[in-house]
């Protein structure tokens, strides 16, 4: 029986875009319930990159707003 994945984290390396494949890729670490980990790649289409850009920008703005309220 496979061990369930608990979460995935970004590996601190530059993401790359392959113009021939029309894909972006970034290294990630997959974390398992039993404490094991493995490194893999998150492959994204251009549309997914745009969507994540928008979502991450909103999260950054929310974080900045929360920090401003604390000061």
Helices and strands as residue ranges (DSSP letters): E 5-10, E 16-18, E 23-32, E 37-45, H 46-70
